[in-house]
């Protein structure tokens, strides 16, 4: 009976932690997104030095921002469900592991949010800028410890974020 109670408590704590955290993301190196954003910024800076080339700079910066944001967001969306399951498993094992998993989750979301915001700050098409800002806002929302978005909505929301950016970039 005691073993059954411990199992029930562990499963319940895992579910509570998962709903409280609001989700989990993929372990994607921040360097890739930062490098792409830096390349987009360098390209825009180079092109904007010549006023006649400013229209080309916007197109070039938009293309670079779209490529980076789509790749990052699609990867995060594709891995979110598996990462949620892994995080629940770690949380069930113990508080220390759950704390570490939450910290990694929050760091990933912060990096994703900052990448989208940084790309939106580039001289990109206004529709693309709005999609990037909307995506960044959604990621910030789910990164809020008070957010209680259900897991299924997190997976759907991440897929929608990637689709919205792709649509704006088309």
C-alpha contacts under 8 A as a table, 3 or more apart, distances in Angstrom:
res1	aa1	res2	aa2	distance
1	X	4	X	5.08
1	X	5	X	6.27
2	X	5	X	5.07
2	X	6	X	6.29
3	X	6	X	5.12
3	X	7	X	6.23
4	X	7	X	5.12
4	X	8	X	6.17
5	X	8	X	5.07
5	X	9	X	6.12
6	X	9	X	5.08
6	X	10	X	6.09
7	X	10	X	5.11
7	X	11	X	6.16
8	X	11	X	5.22
8	X	12	X	6.04
9	X	12	X	5.07
9	X	13	X	5.99
10	X	13	X	5.13
10	X	14	X	6.11
10	X	92	X	5.18
10	X	93	X	7.54
11	X	14	X	5.06
11	X	15	X	6.26
11	X	92	X	6.27
12	X	15	X	5.15
12	X	16	X	6.14
13	X	16	X	5.03
13	X	17	X	5.97
13	X	91	X	7.57
13	X	92	X	6.62
14	X	17	X	5.12
14	X	18	X	6.09
14	X	88	X	5.27
14	X	89	X	7.19
14	X	91	X	5.43
14	X	92	X	4.90
15	X	18	X	5.09
15	X	19	X	6.20
15	X	88	X	6.98
16	X	19	X	5.23
16	X	20	X	5.96
17	X	20	X	4.99
17	X	21	X	5.93
17	X	88	X	7.31
17	X	91	X	7.05
18	X	21	X	5.28
18	X	22	X	6.14
18	X	23	X	6.37
18	X	84	X	7.27
18	X	87	X	7.51
18	X	88	X	5.98
18	X	151	X	7.64
19	X	22	X	5.17
19	X	23	X	7.30
19	X	148	X	5.81
19	X	149	X	6.97
19	X	150	X	6.14
19	X	151	X	6.79
20	X	145	X	6.74
20	X	146	X	7.03
20	X	147	X	6.75
20	X	148	X	5.58
21	X	24	X	7.69
21	X	102	X	7.12
21	X	142	X	7.91
21	X	143	X	7.56
21	X	145	X	6.06
21	X	147	X	7.26
21	X	148	X	7.33
22	X	142	X	5.80
22	X	143	X	7.24
22	X	145	X	7.76
22	X	147	X	6.22
22	X	148	X	5.70
22	X	149	X	5.50
22	X	150	X	6.67
22	X	151	X	6.51
22	X	154	X	7.14
23	X	80	X	7.35
23	X	83	X	7.95
23	X	84	X	5.60
23	X	105	X	7.76
23	X	142	X	7.43
23	X	151	X	6.15
23	X	154	X	6.43
24	X	80	X	5.89
24	X	81	X	7.76
24	X	83	X	5.40
24	X	84	X	4.92
24	X	87	X	6.92
24	X	105	X	5.24
24	X	106	X	7.96
25	X	76	X	5.80
25	X	77	X	7.78
25	X	79	X	6.51
25	X	80	X	4.90
25	X	83	X	5.70
25	X	84	X	7.31
25	X	105	X	6.04
25	X	108	X	6.36
25	X	109	X	6.93
26	X	75	X	7.42
26	X	76	X	5.45
26	X	79	X	5.45
26	X	80	X	6.26
26	X	83	X	6.21
26	X	108	X	7.27
27	X	108	X	6.90
28	X	76	X	7.90
28	X	108	X	7.62
29	X	32	X	6.01
29	X	33	X	7.62
30	X	33	X	5.53
30	X	34	X	6.08
30	X	111	X	6.55
31	X	34	X	5.00
31	X	35	X	5.76
32	X	35	X	5.14
32	X	36	X	6.21
33	X	36	X	5.18
33	X	37	X	6.08
33	X	68	X	6.39
33	X	69	X	8.00
33	X	72	X	6.99
33	X	115	X	6.52
34	X	37	X	5.06
34	X	38	X	6.01
34	X	115	X	6.89
35	X	38	X	5.01
35	X	39	X	6.10
36	X	39	X	5.01
36	X	40	X	6.14
36	X	64	X	7.34
36	X	65	X	7.81
36	X	68	X	6.04
37	X	40	X	5.05
37	X	41	X	6.16
37	X	64	X	7.69
37	X	65	X	6.81
37	X	68	X	7.12
37	X	115	X	7.41
37	X	118	X	7.16
37	X	119	X	6.16
38	X	41	X	4.99
38	X	42	X	6.08
39	X	42	X	5.05
39	X	43	X	6.08
39	X	64	X	7.85
40	X	43	X	5.15
40	X	44	X	6.13
40	X	60	X	7.72
40	X	61	X	5.41
40	X	64	X	5.35
40	X	65	X	6.47
40	X	122	X	7.65
41	X	44	X	5.09
41	X	45	X	6.04
41	X	61	X	7.11
41	X	122	X	6.47
42	X	45	X	5.06
42	X	46	X	6.11
43	X	46	X	5.19
43	X	47	X	6.13
43	X	57	X	7.24
43	X	60	X	7.22
43	X	61	X	6.78
44	X	47	X	5.18
44	X	48	X	5.90
44	X	57	X	5.10
44	X	58	X	7.04
44	X	60	X	6.95
44	X	61	X	5.52
44	X	122	X	7.57
44	X	123	X	7.06
45	X	48	X	5.21
45	X	49	X	6.45
45	X	57	X	7.91
46	X	49	X	5.62
46	X	50	X	8.00
47	X	50	X	6.17
47	X	53	X	5.75
47	X	54	X	6.24
47	X	56	X	7.11
47	X	57	X	4.97
48	X	51	X	6.05
48	X	53	X	6.19
48	X	54	X	4.91
48	X	57	X	5.95
49	X	53	X	7.78
49	X	54	X	7.87
50	X	53	X	5.29
50	X	54	X	6.68
51	X	54	X	5.23
52	X	55	X	7.26
53	X	56	X	5.19
53	X	57	X	6.13
54	X	57	X	4.80
54	X	58	X	6.30
55	X	58	X	5.23
55	X	59	X	6.50
56	X	59	X	5.06
56	X	60	X	5.96
57	X	60	X	4.96
57	X	61	X	5.81
57	X	123	X	7.51
58	X	61	X	5.10
58	X	62	X	5.84
58	X	123	X	5.35
58	X	124	X	5.28
58	X	125	X	6.71
59	X	62	X	5.03
59	X	63	X	6.07
59	X	124	X	6.97
59	X	125	X	7.38
60	X	63	X	5.16
60	X	64	X	6.21
61	X	64	X	5.13
61	X	65	X	5.98
61	X	122	X	6.64
61	X	123	X	6.14
61	X	124	X	5.65
62	X	65	X	5.10
62	X	66	X	5.96
62	X	122	X	7.85
62	X	123	X	7.10
62	X	124	X	4.36
62	X	125	X	5.97
62	X	128	X	7.31
62	X	169	X	7.82
63	X	66	X	5.13
63	X	67	X	6.15
63	X	169	X	7.65
64	X	67	X	5.18
64	X	68	X	6.27
65	X	68	X	5.25
65	X	69	X	5.93
65	X	119	X	5.53
65	X	120	X	7.77
65	X	122	X	7.77
65	X	124	X	7.44
66	X	69	X	5.20
66	X	70	X	5.79
66	X	128	X	7.55
66	X	165	X	7.33
66	X	166	X	7.42
66	X	169	X	5.90
67	X	70	X	5.44
67	X	71	X	6.15
68	X	71	X	5.33
68	X	72	X	6.12
69	X	72	X	5.22
69	X	73	X	5.87
69	X	115	X	7.74
69	X	116	X	6.46
69	X	119	X	7.57
69	X	132	X	7.68
69	X	165	X	7.33
70	X	73	X	5.24
70	X	74	X	5.81
70	X	162	X	6.05
70	X	165	X	6.46
70	X	166	X	6.26
71	X	74	X	5.37
71	X	75	X	6.13
72	X	75	X	5.32
72	X	76	X	6.21
72	X	112	X	7.64
73	X	76	X	5.08
73	X	77	X	5.98
73	X	112	X	7.89
73	X	158	X	7.33
73	X	159	X	7.95
73	X	161	X	7.16
73	X	162	X	5.12
74	X	77	X	5.07
74	X	78	X	5.98
74	X	159	X	7.06
74	X	162	X	5.45
75	X	78	X	5.14
75	X	79	X	6.24
76	X	79	X	5.34
76	X	80	X	5.90
76	X	158	X	7.33
77	X	80	X	5.29
77	X	81	X	7.96
77	X	155	X	6.53
77	X	158	X	4.83
77	X	159	X	5.19
77	X	162	X	7.22
78	X	81	X	7.38
78	X	159	X	7.54
79	X	82	X	5.60
79	X	83	X	6.08
80	X	83	X	5.08
80	X	84	X	6.08
80	X	154	X	7.98
80	X	155	X	6.13
80	X	158	X	7.82
81	X	84	X	5.14
81	X	85	X	6.46
81	X	155	X	6.16
82	X	85	X	5.16
82	X	86	X	6.23
83	X	86	X	5.00
83	X	87	X	6.01
84	X	87	X	5.12
84	X	88	X	6.22
84	X	151	X	7.78
85	X	88	X	5.18
85	X	89	X	6.29
86	X	89	X	5.11
86	X	90	X	6.32
87	X	90	X	5.11
87	X	91	X	6.12
87	X	98	X	7.36
87	X	101	X	6.10
87	X	102	X	7.81
88	X	91	X	5.01
88	X	92	X	6.17
89	X	92	X	5.25
89	X	93	X	6.60
90	X	93	X	5.24
90	X	94	X	6.99
90	X	97	X	5.74
90	X	98	X	5.76
90	X	101	X	7.04
91	X	94	X	5.60
91	X	95	X	6.35
91	X	97	X	6.03
91	X	98	X	4.04
91	X	99	X	7.78
91	X	101	X	7.48
92	X	95	X	7.86
92	X	98	X	7.52
93	X	97	X	6.88
93	X	98	X	7.70
94	X	97	X	5.53
94	X	98	X	6.18
95	X	98	X	4.89
95	X	99	X	6.04
96	X	99	X	5.17
96	X	100	X	6.36
97	X	100	X	5.15
97	X	101	X	6.07
98	X	101	X	5.02
98	X	102	X	6.03
99	X	102	X	5.10
99	X	103	X	6.18
100	X	103	X	5.09
100	X	104	X	6.25
101	X	104	X	5.17
101	X	105	X	6.08
102	X	105	X	4.95
102	X	106	X	6.07
103	X	106	X	5.16
103	X	107	X	6.11
104	X	107	X	5.09
104	X	108	X	6.18
105	X	108	X	5.20
105	X	109	X	6.28
106	X	109	X	5.07
106	X	110	X	6.02
106	X	143	X	6.16
107	X	110	X	5.04
107	X	111	X	6.15
108	X	111	X	5.16
108	X	112	X	6.19
109	X	112	X	5.01
109	X	113	X	6.04
109	X	139	X	6.40
109	X	140	X	7.42
109	X	143	X	6.19
110	X	113	X	5.12
110	X	114	X	6.03
110	X	139	X	7.88
110	X	140	X	7.33
110	X	143	X	7.35
111	X	114	X	5.13
111	X	115	X	6.00
112	X	115	X	5.16
112	X	116	X	6.33
112	X	136	X	7.50
112	X	139	X	7.31
113	X	116	X	5.34
113	X	117	X	6.21
113	X	135	X	7.59
113	X	136	X	4.60
113	X	137	X	7.39
113	X	139	X	5.67
113	X	140	X	6.26
114	X	117	X	5.02
114	X	118	X	5.92
114	X	136	X	7.21
115	X	118	X	5.10
115	X	119	X	6.17
116	X	119	X	5.17
116	X	120	X	6.18
116	X	132	X	5.41
116	X	133	X	6.79
116	X	135	X	6.99
116	X	136	X	5.48
117	X	120	X	5.02
117	X	121	X	6.39
117	X	132	X	6.63
117	X	133	X	6.04
117	X	136	X	5.94
118	X	121	X	5.16
118	X	122	X	6.96
119	X	122	X	5.41
119	X	129	X	7.82
119	X	132	X	7.23
120	X	123	X	7.74
120	X	124	X	6.92
120	X	128	X	7.58
120	X	129	X	4.73
120	X	130	X	7.55
120	X	132	X	5.61
120	X	133	X	6.29
121	X	124	X	7.76
121	X	129	X	7.61
124	X	128	X	6.57
124	X	129	X	6.13
125	X	128	X	5.29
125	X	129	X	6.13
126	X	129	X	4.90
126	X	130	X	6.17
127	X	130	X	5.22
127	X	131	X	6.34
127	X	168	X	5.81
127	X	169	X	7.95
128	X	131	X	5.11
128	X	132	X	6.16
128	X	165	X	6.82
128	X	168	X	5.12
128	X	169	X	5.96
129	X	132	X	5.14
129	X	133	X	6.14
130	X	133	X	5.05
130	X	134	X	5.98
131	X	134	X	5.08
131	X	135	X	6.05
131	X	164	X	6.41
131	X	165	X	5.46
131	X	168	X	6.50
132	X	135	X	5.06
132	X	136	X	6.09
132	X	165	X	6.63
133	X	136	X	4.98
133	X	137	X	6.07
134	X	137	X	5.07
134	X	138	X	6.23
135	X	138	X	5.12
135	X	139	X	6.25
135	X	161	X	5.67
135	X	165	X	7.88
136	X	139	X	5.18
136	X	140	X	6.16
137	X	140	X	5.05
137	X	141	X	6.19
138	X	141	X	5.02
138	X	142	X	6.44
139	X	142	X	5.30
139	X	143	X	6.11
140	X	143	X	4.97
140	X	144	X	6.41
141	X	144	X	5.38
141	X	147	X	6.71
142	X	145	X	7.74
142	X	147	X	5.78
142	X	148	X	7.92
142	X	149	X	7.05
142	X	154	X	7.90
143	X	147	X	7.28
144	X	147	X	5.31
149	X	153	X	6.47
149	X	154	X	6.58
150	X	153	X	5.39
150	X	154	X	6.44
151	X	154	X	5.00
151	X	155	X	6.50
152	X	155	X	5.36
152	X	156	X	6.30
153	X	156	X	4.98
153	X	157	X	5.68
154	X	157	X	4.97
154	X	158	X	6.06
155	X	158	X	5.30
155	X	159	X	6.36
156	X	159	X	5.17
156	X	160	X	6.11
157	X	160	X	4.97
157	X	161	X	6.05
158	X	161	X	5.03
158	X	162	X	6.41
159	X	162	X	5.25
159	X	163	X	6.19
160	X	163	X	4.92
160	X	164	X	5.92
161	X	164	X	5.16
161	X	165	X	6.31
162	X	165	X	5.27
162	X	166	X	6.21
163	X	166	X	5.01
163	X	167	X	6.07
164	X	167	X	5.05
164	X	168	X	6.17
165	X	168	X	5.11
165	X	169	X	6.12
166	X	169	X	5.06
166	X	170	X	6.11
167	X	170	X	5.19
